Amino acid sequence: MHRSVIKVGAEISNQDIRRHIVKACTQWARIKGYSDSTGVLRGLTILAEEPISLDELASETGYSKSTVSTNMRLLEDLKLVKRIVIPGDKRHLYTPITDLDIIKLNALDAYNKEIQLFCEALDKTENDIRASGAETGRLLERIVDLKESYKREKKLFEALRESLRLGAKVVKSEAEGAPSREVDEYIDRIDDADISEEERAWKN
């Protein structure tokens, strides 16, 4: 029997409840260059009270099962949903990833890969220009400037990612009551960054 994505009272329809989230997810998909179906399926997965199957998503949307399967694999690759296994249930079941730290880390990873792609392309372009011996001074200067900008941005995002990763460890360690050496070093760096030059000189 088909299971409704969310339970609602008689005074408001299922569609009314879903429309804002689904609309936001569809707009997100368009910004990212994905299909509207990717956004719709992400929205429905977010709203599902329980892990939802491919068949249920196909029934809810009217999409073909192959369309649902392709888009759910994409969302899984993007670390926005995860497939779970329930003993005795052979269906592909999906649930949204809602941990904010994981979402942030995944977003940084995706952007870092984009930066790395451009850095590699700029390196190869610079090498080709230099090897050609052609009079391309202005172009070479632009390539070098872009490469340095991307490399600085890459370092910034790597630092942000490390801060998020260690910050998550801080929260976890505090909950467990056993801070690790890595967490202690992270806290020391934060403390050191917050003190003034006079305090740092006195501390040393």
Rosetta blueprint (number, residue, H / E / L):
1 M L
2 H L
3 R L
4 S L
5 V L
6 I L
7 K L
8 V L
9 G L
10 A L
11 E L
12 I L
13 S L
14 N H
15 Q H
16 D H
17 I H
18 R H
19 R H
20 H H
21 I H
22 V H
23 K H
24 A H
25 C H
26 T H
27 Q H
28 W H
29 A H
30 R H
31 I H
32 K H
33 G L
34 Y L
35 S L
36 D H
37 S H
38 T H
39 G H
40 V H
41 L H
42 R H
43 G H
44 L H
45 T H
46 I H
47 L H
48 A L
49 E L
50 E L
51 P L
52 I E
53 S E
54 L H
55 D H
56 E H
57 L H
58 A H
59 S H
60 E H
61 T H
62 G L
63 Y L
64 S L
65 K H
66 S H
67 T H
68 V H
69 S H
70 T H
71 N H
72 M H
73 R H
74 L H
75 L H
76 E H
77 D H
78 L L
79 K L
80 L L
81 V E
82 K E
83 R E
84 I E
85 V E
86 I E
87 P L
88 G L
89 D E
90 K E
91 R E
92 H E
93 L E
94 Y E
95 T E
96 P E
97 I L
98 T L
99 D L
100 L H
101 D H
102 I H
103 I H
104 K H
105 L H
106 N H
107 A H
108 L H
109 D H
110 A H
111 Y H
112 N H
113 K H
114 E H
115 I H
116 Q H
117 L H
118 F H
119 C H
120 E H
121 A H
122 L H
123 D H
124 K H
125 T H
126 E H
127 N H
128 D H
129 I H
130 R H
131 A H
132 S H
133 G L
134 A L
135 E L
136 T L
137 G H
138 R H
139 L H
140 L H
141 E H
142 R H
143 I H
144 V H
145 D H
146 L H
147 K H
148 E H
149 S H
150 Y H
151 K H
152 R H
153 E H
154 K H
155 K H
156 L H
157 F H
158 E H
159 A H
160 L H
161 R H
162 E H
163 S H
164 L H
165 R H
166 L H
167 G H
168 A H
169 K H
170 V H
171 V H
172 K H
173 S H
174 E H
175 A H
176 E H
177 G L
178 A L
179 P L
180 S L
181 R H
182 E H
183 V H
184 D H
185 E H
186 Y H
187 I H
188 D H
189 R H
190 I H
191 D H
192 D H
193 A H
194 D H
195 I L
196 S L
197 E H
198 E H
199 E H
200 R H
201 A H
202 W H
203 K H
204 N L
